[in-house]
């Protein structure tokens, strides 16, 4: 479904950070990487990818945490709700589906970083999945930021 005229709103648990977005589509995805698991305190994160220019913050903006040398995550500084993920050099960003007022308007179409999927919390839904190391662009980001021998993930960002 094309979403060129769709306008969605969302925000955090306490209501301090609110946004409006006009996504290009209604397609979302699951990320199973260990960093998203820790950032969300869950076995996976759910996102919709949008142009940053399509997001309008309605009042206070999120606070940001540099989760790696090349990416940052936005969250509410009051209640901690995870709201965004973006590469620092990108014009696009991910919004957390759970922070949308109407998350059911987004449909999942794929799984990412399936090598980190927590097997006993996974329900096979038939959607396609991709390994993190299958993304040449993402592997290049990790190598540029941490060196050619990097093993992408939490340990690299913590210096170990």
NORLINFEN-V29200 format. One record per backbone hydrogen bond with DSSP energy under -0.5 kcal/mol. NH is the residue of the N-H (numbers start at 0). CO is the residue of the C=O. If there is no record, write none. Layout:
# NORLINFEN-V29200
NH;CO
NH;CO
This chain:
# NORLINFEN-V29200
2;23
5;2
7;20
9;18
10;98
11;16
17;15
17;59
18;9
19;55
20;7
21;53
22;20
25;0
27;106
28;46
29;109
30;44
31;29
31;111
36;32
37;33
38;34
39;35
40;36
41;36
44;30
46;28
47;94
48;26
49;92
51;90
52;90
53;50
54;51
55;19
57;17
58;56
59;15
59;57
62;74
64;72
66;64
66;70
67;70
71;85
72;64
73;83
74;62
75;80
79;75
82;73
83;73
84;93
85;71
87;69
89;86
92;49
93;84
94;47
95;82
96;45
98;95
99;96
100;8
101;8
102;99
104;101
105;102
106;25
108;27
109;27
110;127
111;29
112;129
113;129
115;112
116;113
118;116
120;117
121;118
122;120
123;121
127;108
129;110
133;130
134;131
135;133
138;134
139;135
140;136
141;137
142;138
143;139
144;140
145;141
146;142
149;146
151;149
155;152
156;152
157;153
158;155
159;154
